[in-house]
Amino acid sequence: MPRHTSQSQNRRQTAKLSRFLRRSLSRWICIAGMCSPLLLPAQTPSAVEAGQLIYSKGESPSGSPLSAVLGDTVVPATLMPCASCHGADGKGRTEGGIVPSEITWSALIRTHETDKALERRRKAYDLNSLRKVLREGLDPDGNELGITMPRYQISDDDMSSLLAYLGQLGIRNDPGVTATSIRVATVVPGKGPLAESGTSVVDLLRAYFAELNLQGGVYGRHLELDTIETRDSSAETVKAIQEFFRSREVFGLVGLMVSGEERKLLDSLEQSGVPAIDIFGPDDDRLLAKPVVFHLLSGLAAQSRALVKFAQDQMDPASPFVLLYPESKQPLAATIMEACSTHSCRSAQLLHYSIFDAEKIVSSLAANKHSSIIFLGQGPELKALLAETARIHWQPQIFQPGPLAGEEAFRLSPEASEHIFFSFPSLPSDVSADALAEYGFLVRKYKLRPLHTARALSALADAKVFVEGLKLCGRDLSREGFVDALATLYNFKTGLTPPLTYGATRRVGALGAYMVKLDTKTKTFAPVDSWIEAGR
């Protein structure tokens, strides 16, 4: 028999044995006498979900008071949730010389040696003793736990939910994770002008994961990709994603080709606890406080903050600048004004419009002798603005987030290009030769359809960051562990983006922008400054 056939049979037999053992686990526990009504809590899905919230975040789903008591100090349980010491998997995290106990259900219901020097052992926990230890800090033998273990003031209902979650801790994998696979999903347009690009992105992600799987996957698990298609409206898309999560288990999302209603989508991901890697950060700073969603590049909000840092050094100090924006961009304008306040900018005049009247606006600005404009209009409005300033022979400095300008940024006259500065979150120079070669290899091997290069490389960068998070998390994979692991990523080089760094409160990897001018001869953007960070 060929060797590869024998190995294949061995893998199938191993998988079959693994499935048999998992199915038999609960039966085996009962035979051992460990599933009496006194030991196993009621584990309805709603109770387990509520218990997970209490365990991981210290929050009561019912809104009941939930406090942690340490000595004489009483604090909200959100400051000392169980997971902060015992970990998402319940196996304990050594920190500051303190070694928290393992509190998986299998560890709790067995007799345990607590102190070798004193030859002290404790009995197995049951539901009553678990309630007692959580509220009073006394183990089944009446021994007091260490001073680092909080006592919790918790309602009976929340206690029952917490015990229900503890009953499956260490046994059940997070959604989308098995012993041999990790299922993820991507969101792409189902129809419309971007549908073909969406299909190409899916094919590229499948190719990248297929190559990874040929190398053994991530800690022996192969990646599988599902597709969620957008609907006619963004609200319907959010609903479709929520329904998908209810009917199909996935570990996380990689790539979100979704436009509009970002708030609803990010809120939905946050509520479901599904981690996601997106390409661009939101255009509104208020949407950044979503700890399960990571972004590779800055959206308009962060780009604008970097633009303000650059612009204040370029403006005429004797003349106040004007912030010119459409009413739809009011949140972005507020972000810029906040950045101006933070960096002690000179005074600014705000001028907003509902309908862009280039002649009227330019006449007013020129009469008031404004020499600098931060402009938040779209490309056609920029074109009209430049045409009018040229007509009256007036050329102010203009600063604009590059993505708003679109194709008009490449159509500037040589005269105008000297006075217009754009911010961009990445440049072609960020793409390394090795990364480009890898993309070319995938295209050739898997016969992928042509795709806009920038979009393809962004999707590939998304996948690389997702896989890096899986590797950092390790074999004991969980959503919470994945999020914690990604938050430690520092100066990670995808070869396709600027280096990426995340943190406890930072969810945009390349938080800042390049400042560029258009080189009208080569039709490329030339940096006029080094990378500018956009921290708040």
C-alpha positions, -999 to 999 in steps of 0.1 A, spaced: 0 0 0 14 34 -9 27 53 21 4 84 16 -27 61 16 -16 46 49 -11 81 64 -45 92 51 -62 62 67 -44 69 100 -56 105 100 -92 93 93 -90 67 121 -75 93 145 -103 118 137 -129 90 141 -115 81 175 -114 118 185 -151 122 176 -160 90 195 -142 102 227 -159 136 226 -193 119 222 -185 95 251 -171 121 275 -204 130 292 -213 93 294 -180 85 310 -183 112 336 -217 98 346 -203 63 349 -176 77 372 -203 91 394 -196 127 387 -228 139 370 -252 139 399 -277 167 401 -256 182 429 -226 186 405 -237 196 370 -254 230 367 -282 236 343 -265 245 310 -291 261 287 -276 282 259 -290 314 275 -276 306 309 -241 297 294 -240 329 274 -250 350 305 -224 331 325 -197 338 299 -204 375 302 -200 374 340 -169 353 338 -151 372 310 -161 408 317 -176 409 352 -209 422 338 -244 411 349 -266 404 319 -296 414 340 -281 446 353 -280 433 389 -253 446 412 -221 426 408 -191 435 430 -157 421 438 -144 423 474 -107 422 482 -100 427 519 -120 457 529 -122 471 493 -153 467 472 -150 474 435 -171 467 404 -166 432 392 -157 446 358 -123 455 373 -117 420 386 -135 395 363 -127 358 367 -110 357 333 -85 384 342 -66 359 364 -79 324 354 -78 331 317 -104 326 290 -97 289 291 -99 287 330 -64 273 332 -48 302 351 -23 329 342 9 334 362 13 371 369 34 389 394 45 357 410 9 347 417 -3 314 401 -41 313 399 -57 278 402 -71 260 372 -109 263 374 -120 241 344 -150 219 354 -128 187 354 -104 204 378 -131 216 401 -149 183 405 -118 163 415 -100 161 448 -70 183 446 -37 188 465 -36 224 475 -4 226 495 23 199 492 43 213 522 13 210 545 1 178 528 -33 195 526 -59 184 501 -94 197 494 -125 177 485 -141 180 451 -164 209 446 -201 206 442 -226 234 434 -231 244 470 -194 246 478 -188 266 446 -213 291 456 -196 293 490 -161 297 476 -172 325 453 -191 344 479 -170 337 511 -136 325 498 -138 291 516 -131 258 499 -151 225 505 -130 218 536 -135 253 550 -100 264 542 -98 301 534 -84 309 499 -55 333 494 -59 371 498 -56 376 461 -88 357 454 -117 382 454 -151 373 470 -181 383 449 -213 399 458 -236 383 432 -273 376 428 -286 340 428 -296 342 391 -262 355 381 -245 328 402 -265 301 385 -255 315 351 -218 316 361 -219 280 373 -236 270 341 -207 285 322 -181 270 345 -197 236 338 -185 237 302 -153 256 307 -124 237 293 -147 213 275 -164 232 247 -144 250 220 -154 284 209 -177 286 178 -159 276 146 -131 258 163 -126 220 162 -96 198 169 -87 199 132 -102 231 118 -109 268 122 -138 282 103 -138 319 93 -159 340 71 -156 370 48 -182 396 38 -183 406 1 -209 422 -22 -235 398 -35 -244 419 -65 -237 453 -81 -205 468 -95 -182 453 -68 -197 418 -69 -170 405 -93 -142 420 -71 -159 403 -41 -157 369 -58 -121 375 -67 -113 384 -30 -129 352 -19 -109 332 -44 -77 349 -32 -84 342 5 -92 305 -3 -59 302 -22 -39 318 7 -55 295 32 -50 265 9 -13 271 8 -12 275 46 -31 243 50 -6 224 28 20 235 53 1 220 82 -23 249 89 -20 267 123 -11 243 151 -25 214 131 -58 231 123 -68 238 87 -86 271 79 -120 269 62 -136 299 46 -173 308 44 -188 337 25 -214 362 36 -229 383 8 -241 418 13 -277 428 7 -294 457 -10 -291 480 20 -265 480 48 -292 475 74 -302 443 56 -265 433 54 -262 436 92 -293 415 96 -279 388 72 -246 387 92 -265 383 125 -286 355 110 -255 338 96 -239 338 131 -270 321 145 -271 294 119 -234 288 112 -206 287 136 -175 307 126 -146 318 147 -141 352 132 -143 375 101 -115 384 78 -121 412 53 -153 433 54 -162 447 20 -192 466 35 -200 503 30 -223 524 51 -239 520 85 -205 510 101 -219 517 135 -246 490 133 -222 464 119 -195 471 145 -221 470 173 -234 437 160 -199 422 160 -192 435 195 -225 420 209 -218 387 193 -181 386 204 -170 377 169 -134 390 162 -129 407 129 -100 420 108 -110 450 87 -88 469 62 -97 506 70 -106 521 104 -139 539 106 -144 575 94 -159 584 128 -137 582 159 -167 572 180 -168 538 163 -133 528 175 -143 516 209 -151 481 196 -125 458 212 -132 427 190 -126 446 156 -91 453 144 -83 476 115 -51 476 94 -51 512 82 -64 545 93 -99 556 82 -107 593 75 -108 602 112 -72 592 119 -60 605 85 -75 638 93 -58 640 127 -24 634 110 -33 660 83 -39 686 111 -5 679 126 11 684 92 -10 714 81 -3 736 111 34 737 102 26 747 66 0 774 72 6 811 72 6 820 109 -8 854 102 -40 840 85 -66 818 101 -75 787 81 -110 776 70 -124 741 75 -147 736 45 -170 706 46 -204 692 34 -230 688 61 -227 650 58 -191 652 71 -200 670 103 -186 642 126 -153 643 106 -152 681 110 -157 677 147 -127 653 148 -106 679 131 -116 707 154 -108 684 184 -74 677 169 -68 714 164 -77 721 200 -53 693 211 -24 707 191 -31 743 199 -38 753 162 -45 788 152 -81 799 150 -103 783 123 -134 793 105 -160 766 99 -178 768 66 -203 740 57 -226 735 28 -254 713 16 -250 722 -21 -215 730 -33 -215 764 -51 -179 769 -61 -182 805 -72 -200 817 -41 -177 798 -17 -144 808 -34 -155 845 -36 -162 845 2 -129 828 11 -108 851 -12 -125 882 2 -117 871 37 -81 864 27 -80 828 39 -47 813 27 -53 778 39 -82 754 35 -88 720 50 -113 705 25 -136 675 32 -155 675 -1 -155 648 -28 -134 647 -60 -159 665 -83 -162 693 -57 -124 696 -55 -123 699 -93 -149 727 -92 -130 744 -63 -97 744 -83 -114 756 -115 -128 786 -97 -96 795 -78 -78 794 -111 -104 816 -128 -99 844 -103 -61 838 -101 -61 829 -64 -43 799 -51 -47 790 -14 -30 760 2 -55 731 3 -52 701 26 -75 671 20 -77 634 30 -67 617 -2 -95 590 -3 -121 618 -6 -104 632 -37 -106 600 -56 -94 600 -92 -94 638 -93 -62 637 -72 -44 624 -103 -58 652 -126 -42 682 -110 -24 708 -131 13 714 -124 4 748 -108 -23 734 -85 -2 703 -75 23 727 -58 -4 739 -34 -24 708 -26 -14 682 0 -31 648 5 -31 623 33 -30 586 25 -29 556 50 -5 536 27 16 540 -4 29 516 -31 63 518 -15 49 498 15 46 467 -7 78 446 -6 91 426 -35 86 393 -16 50 401 -8 43 410 -44 60 377 -55 38 357 -31 7 373 -46 19 365 -81 26 329 -71 -10 325 -57 -25 340 -89 -5 316 -111 -9 284 -91 -46 288 -84 -54 305 -117 -70 335 -100 -89 361 -120 -74 396 -123 -83 418 -94 -75 455 -87 -40 452 -72 -46 475 -42 -78 456 -33 -61 422 -37 -31 432 -16 -53 446 12 -73 414 14 -40 394 16 -28 417 44 -60 411 62 -55 374 60 -19 376 72 -28 396 103 -56 371 111 -33 341 108 -6 359 129 -33 364 156 -40 326 155 -3 318 159 1 342 188 -29 327 205 -15 292 204 -31 258 204 -56 267 231 -76 289 207 -104 311 219 -120 343 207 -110 361 238 -74 347 236 -72 357 200 -82 393 208 -57 395 237 -30 381 215 -36 405 186 -35 434 211 2 425 218 12 427 181 40 452 177 56 465 145 43 435 126 54 437 89 29 423 65 50 434 35 19 450 22 12 478 46 31 501 70 42 482 101 12 473 124 10 478 161 -20 472 184 -26 477 221 -51 474 249 -70 504 236 -55 506 201 -74 489 173 -58 505 142 -25 489 133 -10 517 112 -24 547 131 -15 577 110 -9 587 74 16 598 48 15 634 35 20 636 -3 19 658 -33 11 647 -69 41 644 -93 23 655 -124 50 641 -147 48 605 -134 13 607 -120 25 593 -87 23 606 -52 56 619 -37 59 620 1 66 655 15 71 643 51 78 611 70 49 590 84 28 610 108 13 592 138 -23 601 146 -27 593 183 -55 611 200 
